[in-house]
């Protein structure tokens, strides 16, 4: 009889909190929105009409889970792969190093997601938590901060809006094709669309209302070769996808 010497991974489930969009009655007549620019010069204008709903949540340790997560069944998956990018070289600018990193990511996705005929790098965002986040006084950080609200970056409509920004003059190429917008990180009745208002463009993403039936996962003890891949949205809006948010580990201040 063969005996495995591989130690069993002990789950590190975490109890913490998540922020959702409230089920406030205002959203029956008013669409949620948020801007990333000041609106002080506009009479009675506000940067957002979001009303928050913070709830206790259990985050299940995906590393110890016996489930096999796939993009097509769960809207997310985990991949082990190494890139050449060093943390100190990560920047929001399109440097030669970041361009190389994006091409490496495309290669990793092509190898691990053979169901896609074509994969293109669209954009990237570097987030580095400021030492005072999330409780510090208002300040301007060098890098984008972690998101503190359950969301996807794009809704189905928002996907086409962003595609038009990134790939101008290619509308006829992808308009009638089926595609996914996929993110990589080193219960639709509960989802509502949100206008994402930027200074020079308009986008649309999705926000989540709380529901006890939701199940949340995180990957404990993440290493440099741990990649989290998830679907933001697909062009037809009918494939599983993942909503995501930062949460605070209970042993952190």
C-alpha positions as CSV (number, residue, x, y, z in Angstrom):
1,X,0.0,0.0,0.0
2,X,1.4,3.4,-1.0
3,X,1.5,6.0,1.7
4,X,1.7,9.7,0.8
5,X,4.2,11.8,2.7
6,X,2.7,15.0,1.4
7,X,1.5,16.9,4.5
8,X,-2.2,18.0,4.5
9,X,-2.6,21.7,4.2
10,X,-4.5,23.1,7.2
11,X,-7.1,25.6,6.1
12,X,-6.5,29.2,7.3
13,X,-10.1,30.5,7.0
14,X,-10.3,34.1,8.0
15,X,-13.1,36.1,9.6
16,X,-13.1,39.7,8.5
17,X,-15.3,42.4,6.9
18,X,-16.4,43.3,3.4
19,X,-18.1,46.5,2.0
20,X,-21.0,46.1,-0.3
21,X,-23.4,48.5,-2.0
22,X,-26.4,49.0,0.2
23,X,-29.8,47.9,-1.0
24,X,-31.1,51.4,-0.5
25,X,-34.3,52.4,-2.2
26,X,-32.6,55.3,-3.9
27,X,-31.1,52.9,-6.4
28,X,-34.6,52.0,-7.6
29,X,-34.7,55.4,-9.4
30,X,-31.0,56.5,-9.4
31,X,-28.1,54.6,-10.9
32,X,-25.0,54.2,-8.7
33,X,-22.0,56.3,-9.8
34,X,-18.6,57.4,-8.7
35,X,-16.1,59.9,-10.1
36,X,-12.3,59.9,-9.8
37,X,-12.0,63.7,-10.2
38,X,-13.1,66.7,-8.0
39,X,-16.6,68.2,-8.7
40,X,-16.3,71.2,-6.3
41,X,-17.0,73.7,-9.1
42,X,-20.4,72.0,-10.0
43,X,-23.3,73.2,-7.9
44,X,-24.8,70.4,-5.6
45,X,-22.5,67.8,-7.3
46,X,-21.1,64.9,-5.3
47,X,-18.3,62.6,-6.3
48,X,-20.4,59.5,-5.6
49,X,-23.9,58.5,-4.5
50,X,-22.7,55.2,-3.0
51,X,-24.2,54.1,0.3
52,X,-22.1,51.4,2.0
53,X,-23.1,48.2,3.7
54,X,-20.2,46.6,5.7
55,X,-20.8,43.0,6.8
56,X,-18.8,40.3,8.6
57,X,-17.6,37.6,6.1
58,X,-15.7,34.3,6.3
59,X,-13.0,34.0,3.7
60,X,-12.3,30.4,2.9
61,X,-8.7,29.4,2.2
62,X,-8.6,28.2,-1.4
63,X,-5.1,26.7,-1.0
64,X,-6.5,24.1,1.4
65,X,-9.8,23.6,-0.5
66,X,-10.5,20.2,-2.1
67,X,-12.4,22.0,-4.9
68,X,-10.8,22.5,-8.3
69,X,-11.6,26.0,-9.4
70,X,-11.8,26.7,-13.2
71,X,-12.5,29.8,-15.1
72,X,-15.5,28.4,-16.9
73,X,-17.1,26.8,-13.8
74,X,-16.2,29.3,-11.1
75,X,-15.1,32.5,-12.9
76,X,-11.7,32.2,-11.4
77,X,-8.7,29.9,-11.1
78,X,-5.2,29.7,-9.7
79,X,-2.0,29.3,-11.7
80,X,1.6,28.7,-10.6
81,X,4.0,30.5,-12.9
82,X,7.0,32.7,-12.7
83,X,7.6,36.1,-14.3
84,X,10.7,38.2,-14.5
85,X,9.1,41.2,-12.8
86,X,10.6,42.3,-9.5
87,X,8.4,44.1,-7.0
88,X,10.7,47.2,-6.9
89,X,10.4,47.5,-10.7
90,X,6.6,47.5,-10.8
91,X,5.3,50.9,-12.0
92,X,2.2,52.3,-13.5
93,X,4.3,53.6,-16.5
94,X,4.6,51.6,-19.7
95,X,8.3,50.9,-19.2
96,X,10.2,48.3,-21.2
97,X,10.1,46.1,-18.1
98,X,6.3,46.4,-17.7
99,X,5.8,45.7,-21.5
100,X,7.9,42.6,-21.1
101,X,5.8,41.6,-18.0
102,X,2.6,41.9,-20.0
103,X,3.9,39.7,-22.8
104,X,5.0,37.1,-20.2
105,X,1.5,37.1,-18.7
106,X,0.0,36.7,-22.2
107,X,2.2,33.6,-22.7
108,X,1.3,32.1,-19.3
109,X,-2.5,32.6,-20.1
110,X,-2.1,31.0,-23.6
111,X,-0.4,28.0,-22.0
112,X,-2.9,27.5,-19.2
113,X,-6.2,28.6,-21.0
114,X,-6.1,26.9,-24.4
115,X,-9.8,27.4,-24.9
116,X,-9.0,31.0,-26.1
117,X,-8.1,31.5,-29.8
118,X,-6.5,34.8,-29.2
119,X,-5.2,36.7,-26.1
120,X,-4.2,40.3,-26.1
121,X,-2.8,42.5,-23.3
122,X,-5.2,45.3,-22.6
123,X,-4.0,47.3,-19.6
124,X,-2.4,47.0,-16.2
125,X,-2.7,48.6,-12.8
126,X,0.0,48.6,-10.0
127,X,-1.4,48.9,-6.5
128,X,0.9,49.4,-3.5
129,X,-0.7,49.8,-0.1
130,X,0.2,53.0,1.6
131,X,1.3,52.5,5.2
132,X,-1.7,54.5,6.5
133,X,-4.3,52.7,4.3
134,X,-7.2,52.4,5.0
135,X,-7.4,54.5,8.1
136,X,-5.0,57.4,7.4
137,X,-5.8,61.0,6.8
138,X,-6.6,62.0,3.2
139,X,-3.4,61.9,1.2
140,X,-2.2,61.5,-2.3
141,X,-0.5,58.1,-2.7
142,X,2.1,57.4,-5.5
143,X,0.2,54.2,-6.5
144,X,-3.4,53.2,-6.6
145,X,-4.7,51.8,-3.4
146,X,-6.5,48.5,-2.9
147,X,-10.2,48.5,-3.6
148,X,-12.5,48.4,-0.5
149,X,-15.8,47.6,-2.2
150,X,-16.9,44.3,-3.8
151,X,-16.9,44.9,-7.6
152,X,-15.8,43.9,-11.1
153,X,-13.9,46.4,-13.2
154,X,-16.4,46.2,-16.0
155,X,-20.0,45.4,-16.7
156,X,-20.9,44.0,-20.1
157,X,-21.6,47.5,-21.5
158,X,-18.5,48.8,-19.7
159,X,-16.4,46.2,-21.5
160,X,-17.3,47.6,-24.9
161,X,-16.7,51.2,-23.6
162,X,-13.2,50.3,-22.4
163,X,-12.4,48.2,-25.5
164,X,-13.1,51.3,-27.6
165,X,-10.5,53.3,-25.5
166,X,-7.8,50.7,-25.7
167,X,-8.3,49.4,-29.2
168,X,-9.6,52.4,-31.2
169,X,-10.8,51.8,-34.8
170,X,-11.2,48.1,-34.1
171,X,-14.9,48.1,-33.2
172,X,-15.8,46.2,-36.3
173,X,-13.3,43.5,-35.4
174,X,-14.6,42.5,-32.0
175,X,-18.2,43.9,-32.1
176,X,-19.7,40.6,-33.2
177,X,-17.2,38.3,-31.5
178,X,-17.5,36.5,-28.2
179,X,-14.8,37.6,-25.8
180,X,-13.8,37.8,-22.1
181,X,-12.1,40.5,-20.2
182,X,-9.8,38.7,-17.8
183,X,-7.9,40.0,-14.8
184,X,-4.7,38.5,-13.4
185,X,-3.5,39.3,-9.8
186,X,0.4,38.4,-8.6
187,X,-25.6,35.5,-8.0
188,X,-26.3,38.0,-10.6
189,X,-29.5,39.2,-8.8
190,X,-27.2,40.8,-6.3
191,X,-25.2,42.7,-8.9
192,X,-26.0,46.3,-10.1
193,X,-24.2,48.4,-12.7
194,X,-22.3,51.5,-11.7
195,X,-21.3,54.5,-13.8
196,X,-17.5,55.0,-13.5
197,X,-16.9,58.6,-14.4
198,X,-13.4,59.6,-15.3
199,X,-12.2,63.0,-16.3
200,X,-11.8,62.2,-20.0
201,X,-14.0,59.1,-20.4
202,X,-17.0,57.3,-19.0
203,X,-17.0,53.6,-18.0
204,X,-19.4,51.2,-16.3
205,X,-18.6,48.4,-13.8
206,X,-20.6,46.2,-11.5
207,X,-21.1,46.5,-7.7
208,X,-22.4,43.8,-5.4
209,X,-25.1,43.8,-2.7
210,X,-24.6,41.5,0.3
211,X,-26.2,38.1,0.4
212,X,-25.6,35.3,2.9
213,X,-25.4,32.8,0.1
214,X,-22.2,34.3,-1.3
215,X,-19.0,32.3,-0.6
216,X,-15.7,34.1,-0.6
217,X,-12.2,32.7,-1.1
218,X,-8.6,34.0,-0.7
219,X,-5.2,32.3,-1.2
220,X,-3.2,32.1,1.9
221,X,0.6,32.6,2.1
222,X,0.8,33.9,-1.5
223,X,4.1,33.5,-3.2
224,X,5.6,35.3,-6.2
225,X,4.6,32.4,-8.5
226,X,1.0,32.4,-7.3
227,X,-1.3,34.0,-10.0
228,X,-5.0,34.6,-9.5
229,X,-6.9,34.7,-12.8
230,X,-10.5,35.7,-13.0
231,X,-13.1,36.8,-15.5
232,X,-14.4,40.3,-15.1
233,X,-17.1,39.9,-17.7
234,X,-17.8,38.3,-21.1
235,X,-19.2,40.0,-24.1
236,X,-22.5,38.1,-23.8
237,X,-22.8,38.5,-20.0
238,X,-23.6,34.8,-19.4
239,X,-20.4,33.2,-18.1
240,X,-19.3,32.8,-14.5
241,X,-17.3,35.7,-13.2
242,X,-15.6,36.8,-10.0
243,X,-16.2,39.9,-7.9
244,X,-13.4,41.0,-5.7
245,X,-12.3,43.3,-2.9
246,X,-9.5,43.9,-0.5
247,X,-10.1,42.7,3.0
248,X,-8.1,43.3,6.2
249,X,-6.4,40.3,7.8
250,X,-7.5,40.2,11.5
251,X,-3.9,40.3,12.8
252,X,-3.2,43.6,10.9
253,X,-3.9,47.0,12.3
